[in-house]
Amino acid sequence: MAFTFNVNGSAVKTPSKFGWSLSDVSAADSGRTEDALMYKNRVATKEKIELEWWGVTTSEASAILNAFADEYFQVTYHSPLTDGDVTKEFYRGDATAPYYWWVDGGRMENVAFSIIER
């Protein structure tokens, strides 16, 4: 099976690390009652993807960061929830890109951030 990963319809360099998680979004009145029974009141579930690219050049890092620069963007990826390709709208969390060395145009130790379903 080929790994699909596109942002706004354009291919992005395949991540070195792709971590998927699913979170519940609960209503404001969710919580435990005095008898310790939980009332979760789930109103939605949202996917979160941890992404990391290792040892990329500075130009590759720039291309990756710019692909996720919009406030919101469409991502097509293989979802373990459906075992198929899906397209959903995401936003990006804080990004890091520490330098590994400066010689010959530079190389990044990694580029890392999370994208969270809107």
Secondary structure, DSSP 4 states (H G I P E B T S, - for coil): -PPPEEETTEE-PPPSEEEEEEEEEE-TT-EE-TT--EE--EEEEEEEEEEEEES-BHHHHHHHHHHT-SSSEEEEEEETTTTEEEEEEEEE---B--EEE-GGG-EESEEEEEEEE-
